[in-house]
Each structure stands twice: as structure tokens, then as C-alpha cells.
Amino acid sequence: MIAAAVAVIAVVVVVTVILVHQAASNRTVTGCVTSAPNGMLVTSEKDKRVYTLFGENAALKPGDRMTLHLKKIKTKGSNTLMWETNKVTKDFGACQP
């Protein structure tokens, strides 16, 4: 009986850790896309964080307000978080000042 309870608790803990890790590595961000010397950036309207975008960004339009699904990329030897654009959900057109 005790062994079964411990096993259930262990499964719940493992599933919780996996779900929290997955949620932290994927984001949906709405903001203005800008061009930078090292690629593209998007600044979140919600928390004003700047996300450095990596990879194929052909669908991104600098100067447009967009909603993007992002996936965190692990980079070695850098403190900068890189994000890969998985999907452009919505293009709202030109950013407003």
C-alpha cells in the first residue's frame, strides 16, 4: 500500500517537472519585430522582454507587429537566450509608435 502511494507521488512529480520544463521552453509572444545586426528581434508587449530570433525567419517582417510561437534554443558559451520561430500566428501590420 505504501509502495503504491510512493509510486503515484513519484509519477505526479515527474509529470509536473516535464510539463513545467516544456512550458518554459515554448512561448507565444506578441510584439514589434525589428532587424538587428545579428538577426531579428521581437519585443514583447506584455513584459517588454527582447527575444533574439534564430533560424529561418523568412515569414518575419521587420516593422510589423506579430504574434509568434517561439521555442528556446540552447546556446553554448553565451548568456543570450536564442529563440526559434516555430510559427507566425498573426501579422497585425505596421507597428504603431
N, C-alpha and C positions, 0 to 999 in steps of 0.2 A: 504494500500500500504506500509506504513512504517512498520507495524507489519509483513508483509510478508518478507520484506528485513531483519529485525532483526532476524526472524526465520531462514532464509537461512544463515545468518552470523553465528548464533549460531550452526547450523548443521555443517558448514565448520570448525569451531573452534573445536568442539567435535571430528570430524573425524580426524583432524590433530593431536590432542593430543593423540588419541588412536593409530594412526599409528606411531608416534614418540616413544611412550612408548613400543610398540611391537618391533620396530626395535632395541631399546636399550636393550631389554631383550633377544634377539637372535643374535648370531654371527656365522660367519664362520671363522675359524682360521686355518692357515697352519703353522706348526712348528714341532719341535722335542718333542716327548713325553718322559718324564723321570719319574722314580719312586722316590717317596719321602716317608719319614716315615709315613705320614698321608694319603697316596694315590698316585695319579698320578698328574703330572703337564704337561702343554704344554706351550712352549714359542713361542709367535707369531713372525714370521719372519718379519712381516710388521712393528710393533711398539715396539717389544721386551718386551711386557707385558707378565707376567706369569699368567696363568689361573690354578686355583686349581680345579681338576675334582672330581666330587662326583657321587656316584651311581654305577650302573653296568657298568664296564669298561672292560669287557672280550674281546672285539674286539680290545682294545688298546694294542700296543706292545711297551714297553719301548725301547728306542734307535732307533725307526723308525720315519721318517718324514711323517706326516699325515695331511690331511685336515679334520677337524671336524666341525660339526654343533653343536653349544652349546646353551644351554638355561640357563639363570641366575636363581639361586636358592636363595630364601630369607632365611637368617640365622639370628636367634635371638641371641643377645649378642655377636656378633663377627663383627669385621671390615673387615674380609676376605670375598671376594666375592667367592662364590662357583658356579661351572658350571656343568650342567649335559650334558653328551654327548648324543645327540639325534641320531646322525648318523655319521659313518665314511665314508666320500665321497671318499677318495683316500688314499692308502698306497703307498708311494714312495720308501719304503725300508729303509735301514740303513741311519741314519743321517751322513752327511759329516762334518768333522772338519772345 
